[in-house]
Amino acid sequence: MAVEKVGEKYTCNVCSNEVVVTKAGGGELVCCNQPMEKIEG
């Protein structure tokens, strides 16, 4: 899933890392060799 805007939150389903986007570049966030999942909130 590509990052679309500032403020989006993502989580890693493997290690539970969470990321908040501060600058949207349109790329895909990857952690533990798997795409991160966008979360609500």
C-alpha positions, 0 to 999 in steps of 0.5 A: 500500500503506497503512502498517500498523506501526512498523518497516516499510521502503519503497523508491522504485523510481525514485530508490532512497530508503528509508524506515523507519516511525517512526509509523504513520498508515495513509496511503500513502507516495509518492515520485517520483509513484509509490507506494513498495514495501514491502521485507522486513527 
